[in-house]
Amino acid sequence: MRLSSVEAERVAEVMGGLATPARVLILARLLQAPATVSELTAELGISQSAISNHLRILRHLNLAAGDRQGHNVVYSLQDDHVRAMIEQILTHASHD
């Protein structure tokens, strides 16, 4: 596959979104089921402000999406492409 420099830059930007363990933990958790910031905070032991900041970046990169439900926003993976990518990355990383 041949990429333009613009496409390569976009891919690098998306991959950079996975460069922090906290974002990987959030995405791995969202593989299981959608969650609110409060649920992610409680389950992952990361502060609410940090979770919110990471989710903002993940949304900007189209890796996560938020859906307002009453007073809460429920976050999920953006789509099946993101789900497959995260599953593949986690599988790859678990190999010795």
C-alpha positions as CSV (number, residue, x, y, z in Angstrom):
1,M,0.0,0.0,0.0
2,R,1.4,3.4,-1.0
3,L,0.7,6.3,1.3
4,S,0.9,10.0,0.6
5,S,2.8,12.1,3.2
6,V,-0.5,13.5,4.4
7,E,-1.9,10.0,4.9
8,A,1.3,8.9,6.7
9,E,1.1,11.9,9.0
10,R,-2.5,11.0,9.9
11,V,-1.6,7.4,10.6
12,A,1.2,8.5,12.8
13,E,-1.1,10.9,14.6
14,V,-3.6,8.0,15.3
15,M,-0.8,5.7,16.4
16,G,0.5,8.4,18.7
17,G,-2.9,8.4,20.4
18,L,-2.0,4.9,21.6
19,A,1.4,6.1,23.0
20,T,0.3,6.4,26.6
21,P,-0.6,3.4,28.9
22,A,-3.7,5.2,30.2
23,R,-5.2,5.5,26.7
24,V,-4.4,1.9,26.0
25,L,-6.2,0.9,29.3
26,I,-9.2,3.1,28.4
27,L,-9.5,1.6,24.9
28,A,-9.0,-2.0,26.3
29,R,-11.8,-1.3,28.8
30,L,-14.1,0.1,26.1
31,L,-13.6,-3.2,24.2
32,Q,-15.6,-4.9,27.0
33,A,-18.5,-2.4,27.0
34,P,-19.3,1.3,26.8
35,A,-18.6,3.2,30.0
36,T,-19.0,6.7,31.7
37,V,-16.1,8.7,32.9
38,S,-17.1,7.8,36.5
39,E,-17.0,4.1,35.7
40,L,-13.6,4.4,33.9
41,T,-12.2,6.4,36.9
42,A,-13.4,3.7,39.4
43,E,-12.3,0.7,37.3
44,L,-8.9,2.0,36.1
45,G,-7.8,4.0,39.1
46,I,-7.1,7.1,37.0
47,S,-8.3,10.6,38.0
48,Q,-11.5,11.9,36.5
49,S,-9.7,14.9,34.9
50,A,-7.0,12.6,33.4
51,I,-9.7,10.2,32.0
52,S,-11.6,13.2,30.5
53,N,-8.5,14.6,28.9
54,H,-7.5,11.2,27.4
55,L,-11.1,10.7,26.1
56,R,-11.0,14.1,24.5
57,I,-7.8,13.1,22.6
58,L,-9.3,9.7,21.7
59,R,-12.5,11.4,20.4
60,H,-10.4,13.8,18.4
61,L,-8.5,10.9,16.8
62,N,-11.9,9.1,16.0
63,L,-10.9,6.2,18.3
64,A,-13.7,6.8,20.8
65,A,-17.2,8.3,20.7
66,G,-19.4,9.8,23.3
67,D,-23.2,9.4,23.5
68,R,-25.1,11.7,26.0
69,Q,-27.6,9.7,28.0
70,G,-29.3,12.0,30.5
71,H,-26.7,13.6,32.7
72,N,-24.0,11.2,31.6
73,V,-21.9,10.7,28.5
74,V,-21.3,7.1,27.7
75,Y,-18.1,6.4,25.8
76,S,-17.5,3.5,23.4
77,L,-15.1,2.6,20.7
78,Q,-15.7,4.7,17.5
79,D,-16.5,1.7,15.3
80,D,-15.7,-1.9,14.4
81,H,-12.5,-0.9,12.6
82,V,-11.2,0.6,15.9
83,R,-12.3,-2.5,17.7
84,A,-10.4,-4.8,15.3
85,M,-7.3,-2.6,15.5
86,I,-7.2,-2.5,19.3
87,E,-7.8,-6.3,19.5
88,Q,-5.0,-6.9,17.0
89,I,-2.6,-4.6,18.8
90,L,-3.4,-6.2,22.2
91,T,-2.9,-9.7,20.6
92,H,0.3,-8.6,19.0
93,A,1.7,-7.1,22.2
94,S,0.9,-10.3,24.2
95,H,3.2,-12.4,22.0
96,D,6.7,-13.0,23.2
